[in-house]
């Protein structure tokens, strides 16, 4: 399905700011996502992109302080613990992926279903859905996650997040360190997430690939949103081309 821009946002931030001591990493940022929509945030290193995701998830380090609102399905979850946000349907795949490398692929995936298992749901059904998206993981489900390639580890990390049946999936630099061929495969999977109805918030240094796969985009620079619009239009914006895309294609 395509993004339904007429529906209410499943996730919004309103005037969200993040500080680390005296350093202001994010200033009054407001973004929104709708079901089945892929939204990307591009910008240089140090712009506050990861701080944005961590603030939404409630996963800021102890020295980080967030102000403003995070609204999930219209409810303010700004002061909810990370476990509550996860339970409601938010999921984050961090930049470092944070897999359990001495456990099998399948065991890593099953860990992602913890919230659903508590409700009496059978994780086997979830596994079949993940294996349909990532056939390679089914082939290697008994392999230790630490022996997988970078691209395969990223697939495990995304699959583990999807096992929690999220309504909002946040991806922090999913193509980091991947070969171009594997990167293209990961972005293809991200594109297919539309079919699940999941809203995807994508942070990505590869701005060209991110805009190509997304419906809407924000440009974040030094903690401020400086541009926003349809991803296809941002990809044609001369300022975006010069700063992030190189020569116009």
SULLINJO-V753484 format. One record per helix or strand. SS is the DSSP state (2 for helix, 1 for strand). FROM is the first residue (numbers start at 1). TO is the last residue. If there is no record, write none. Layout:
# SULLINJO-V753484
{{SS;FROM;TO} {SS;FROM;TO}}
This chain:
# SULLINJO-V753484
{{1;11;20} {1;23;33} {1;38;42} {2;49;57} {1;64;72} {1;75;76} {2;82;88} {1;90;93} {1;104;104} {2;105;111} {2;114;118} {2;123;133} {2;135;139} {1;144;144} {2;145;147} {2;150;162} {1;168;172} {2;180;196} {1;199;203} {2;207;213} {1;216;221} {1;224;230} {2;231;234} {2;238;245}}
